[in-house]
Amino acid sequence: MESTQRPTPETNAAWATWPYAGPGVHANFARKLERERDEAREENEAMREAIKDIYYLTEGCADGAPDASAHDKLCNEIADKLQPFIKP
């Protein structure tokens, strides 16, 4: 499987202006990237927790019977869409 890498213009720019000739980036730039990564991880975890909460509130609302209310059917549709994001 071939991996597609996203462009990294900020890294390229930092590397191009860094006086060191080897492959690397300035420590301040690396720290900035690390902070952004950690913030994204925290945000991702918060979203995952919200998804879990919504999933467990909506999962199993209706038994699939033809006479289920529109609300119950909607709850089940929501739970079905969220289920792949629930970690065991």
N, C-alpha and C positions, 0 to 999 in steps of 0.2 A: 504494500500500500504506500503510495507516494504522499508525503506530507507537504502541504502548501504552507509556506511561511509568509506571514504578513510583513509588509514593508515597515522599516524602523527608521523613519527620517530623523527623529530627534537623536537617536543613538548615532546615526551616520554623521550628523552635524557635529555632535560633541566629539566624536572620534576624529573628524577632519580638522578640528581646531585645536586638538590636544597636541602639545609639542612632542610627546613621547611617540616614537615611530612604531611601536609594537601594537598588536591587536588588543585593545582594551578601551575602557571608558574611564573618565574621571570619577573619582570616588563620590563626589557630591551628586553627580548625575546618577550613579548607581544607587545612592541612598534615596534619591527622589523616586526612582523606579520601584525600589523596594517598598517605600511608603505607599505608593499608589497601588502596588500589588496587594499589600496587606489591607488597605482600605477596601479594595474590591473583594477580597476574601471575606471580610467582615460583613459587607453588604450582601454578598452571596449567601452567607450563612443566615443572615436575618431574613432574607427572602425565602430561603429553604424552610425556615421555621414557620413563617407565615403560610407557606404552601401546605405544610403539615397540618397546621391548625385548621385551615379551610377544608382540607381533605377530610379530616376526622369529623368535622362538623357536618359535612354534606354526604359523606359516604354512607350508603345503605338507607337513604331516606325512603326510597320506594322499592317495592318488591318486584317491579317490572310488570305488574298487572296492567292490563289495558285501561282500567279505570283509575290509574294513579293520577294524582293532580299534576297540573303543569309545573307547579313548584317542585314537587317531588321528582318529576322527570328531569327538571333543570338541575337539581342538586346532584342527581346521579350522573348527568352529563359532565358537570363540573368535576366531580370526583374522578370520573374516568379519564379526563384530560390531565388531572394533577397526579394521578397514581404513578406514572413513570418517574416522577421527581421525588418520590418518597424512598429514602434509603432504609434498608432493613435495620 
